[in-house]
């Protein structure tokens, strides 16, 4: 019996991310290249918005390499982007752990040979939104990045972060309050009238 390639791909439309990933699972390198083209920029934005600036391209590449390595275990039980950002988040956590170890080593070296500190960035060098985002803890920041900046549904963000839906909602509310305070100057020692 002669099957067409579309029949082997299942019932999903051929341009759907999940069906592309199923084709990748079957060894289709063109489908993988298409997934990378579609999502590379948003994955890089995800890292930047979570405070990773210097290694963004490397982390995006690592994310897609991990996805390619896991292709044989992929099951389209959720949106492909849920799978993608779950992997990206794990890559980012590993990067932060590695950076913390390197930072500790560099701090020890700096104590031995102190150098002049660089002046802080001048106002206007980073946007107010980036500054407000920067005032958030890691948990709040990654939640805001996924929901607000990457446009994900609360439920999808909850699945990626491995937390309850209510926690996502609570984090978004808390983050918005903190960012508003940072942008408006509220919450400082000024009294409201």
N, C-alpha and C positions, 0 to 999 in steps of 0.2 A: 504494500500500500504506500503510495507516494504522498507524504505530508508536505505542505508548504511551510516555509519558515514561520509565518504568522500563526499557523495552527500549533506549532511547538511553543510559541510564546504565551499561549493561554488566551483568556477572554479579554484582557485589558487592551486598550488602544495602543498602537505601537509607539506613540510619542509620550505616553504616560511614564513618569519617573519609575514607578514600581515595575512596569513591564520592561523598561530599559534595564533595571537592575536584575530582573530575571534573565534577560539576555546576557548580561555580564556574567551571571552565575553559570550560564551555558558556554562561556568562553568568548563572547562577542566583544572584541576590543573597541569597535566603533561605538557601541552602545555606552561603554565606559567613558570614552572620550566625550561623548555628548553629555553625560551626567556631569563631568568635570566642567565643561563649557557652561552648562546651565547654572551650576552652583558655586563655582570657585570664588567669584567676587563676593557673594553673600557670606560664604564661610570666612573669607578674609575680613570682611566687615565685622563679623561676629567676634573674631579675635581682637581686632582694633578697639571695638566698643567695650571689650572686657579688659582693656588696659594693656594689651600686648601690642607693641608697636614695631619692635625691631625684627622679630622673627615670623611675621605674619605669613609670608609666602611659604616658608619652611613648614609652619604648622598646618597650613592648608594642604600642602603636599603630603605631609604625614597622615592627615585625616583621610585623604583619598587613597593612600597606600593601604591604610588599615581597612578601609571599605573593600578595596580590591582583594586583600588577603582573606577577608571574611565572606567573600561572595558565595562560597559553597554552603554557608550556613544561613544565608539571607532568606527570610520568609516574609512576604508582604503582609504582615499582620497589622501594621500601622502605616501611616504616611511615610514615604521615603525620607522626607525632611526630618521626621522624628528620629529615624535611624541615623541620618547624617549628623544632626546636631548632638545626638547622644555620643557619637564617636568623637566629634569635634570637642565637646566638653571634656571628655576623658583625656584627649590630647592636650588640651589647655591645662588641666589639673596636673598632668605629668610635667608640662613645661614649667609651671609655677613651682612645683616641688624641686625640679632641677635648678631653676633660677635661685631659689632660696638657698640651696646647698652652695651654689657658686657664689652667691652674695656673702654668705658667711665666710667663705674662703677669702673673698676679695676684701672683706672688712678686716680680717686678720692681717692681710698684706698691707692694707692702708694704714693700720696702726703702726706697722713697722716703718713705713715710708710715707708720712702724710703729704698730701698734695693740696693745692688750692681748690676750694670748692667753687663749682660753677654758680654764677648768679641765677636766681630763680627766673623763670620765663616772664617776660613783660606781658602786661595785660594786653589782650588782643592776639597773642601768639597762639593761644588755644581758644576755641569758642566757649561761650558761656555755658552751652549745653554740655560740652566735654568737661568743663570744670565742675558743673553740677553733678554729672555722672561720676566724676572722680571722687566726690565726697561720700559716695555710697560704699558700704561694705561689699565684699566679694559676692555674698549671697544675694544681696539686693541688686547689685549691678548686673549679675548674669541673668536674673529674672527680668529686669527691665529690658536688657538687650534682646532677649528672646521674644518677649511679648510686645513691647512697644517698638523697638527698632527693627526686629526681624519680622514682625507682624504675625506671630504665631498665636493660636488660640490658647487660652489658659490651660485647657486640658492637655494639649500637646506639650506645652512648657512643663507642666507637672510631670508628665511621663519622662521627658528628657532629664529633668532635674532629680527625678526619683522622689518627689515629695507630693503630699496631698494637694488637691485642687484649692482648698481653702488657704493653704500656706502660700500658694502663688498669689492669690487675691490679696492676702494680708501683706505680703512683701511688696506688691505693686503699690498698694495704698501707702505703706510706710515710705517707700522710695519716692513717691510723688510728693509727699509732704516734705521730706528732706531736701529734695531738689528744688521745690518751690521756695523753701526757706533760703537756700543757697543763692538762688537767682534774684530774689527780692530783698534779701538782707534781713528778712524776718527771722526770729528765733535768736538773734544776737541780743546784746544787752539793751537794745532800744525798746522802749515801752510803747505799746500801741495806745492810741487815743480814741 
